[in-house]
């Protein structure tokens, strides 16, 4: 437990791999060192007493502890790279790139107080290592779409998750995209709308 930081989501599978038995986990819960948010899913309480994890911690747990290929996508990736000047009027909707929403654990999909937007890149024949970057969010590192992939995800979501007007506003600020990276993504794309 000392290897985790306050606010971190800790999964039973990770605890078991680190030789922490379920009986010891129960003692950690009783003593307040861990708080159970779902079966086999715990959060290390923050000094503020906050028990619900920040979405970054949940995303990191799925990515690093379960080794599922998820990433911060679309508008969320652009926003946290400082490339979105669009004011979010409601609570932040977090775009999560994944192969299939159903492949993600139920506790993650139904995380309390979280407004997820699951984006599946089924129209992209493959993603490459260079399509992703690591960015800092809430003093944590998280895997995210590079600006070019995030822009592709936004265009591919027009009419489904984002309006044309919102996308057009975003693109006014995306003047430094790499033409080479964009071409690489388009070469792997089967999305007619995005390719246009």
Residue, then its C-alpha position, 0 to 999 in steps of 0.5 A: x500500500x505504501x507504493x500507492x499514493x492518496x486517491x489511487x484506485x487499487x484493484x484486488x488483482x494488483x494487491x494479490x500480485x503484490x502479495x497482499x492477501x484478501x484478509x489483509x485487505x479487509x484489515x486495511x478497509x477496517x482501519x480506513x487505509x482503503x475504502x471499498x468502492x466495488x467488489x475487488x476495487x478500492x481507493x486509498x483515501x485522500x487526506x481531505x477525506x475524499x473517498x470517490x477517486x478522480x477519473x485519472x486514477x480510475x483510468x490509470x488503474x484500468x490501463x496499468x493494473x488491468x493492462x487494458x488498452x484505454x487512453x484519454x481521447x478526443x476533446x479531453x486529450x486536446x483540453x489537457x494538452x492545452x489545445x482546447x479553448x472551448x469552455x465546458x459549461x457542464x461538468x467535464x465529460x471525459x473521452x475514453x478511447x477503448x476497443x470496446x466499452x463492454x470490455x471495460x470493467x463494470x465498476x469503471x463504466x459505472x463510476x459514481x459522479x463520472x461523466x464518461x464518453x466512450x470512444x471506440x476507434x473501430x474505424x482505425x485499422x491499427x494504432x501505433x505507439x507514436x499515436x499516443x503521448x503521456x500527459x500530466x493531469x491532476x499531478x498524475x501521468x496518463x496515456x492520451x491521444x497525440x494531438x493528431x489522433x485526438x483531432x481524428x477522434x473529434x472529426x470521427x465523432x461529429x454528429x454522434x458525440x460533438x456538434x460540427x460547430x464545436x469541432x470547428x471551434x476546436x480546429x481553429x486552435x489546432x494550427x500546429x498539427x503534423x501533416x505527416x502524422x495526420x497522413x499516417x492516421x488517414x492511411x489507416x482509417x476506414x472512416x469516410x467522414x473523417x477521411x474527407 
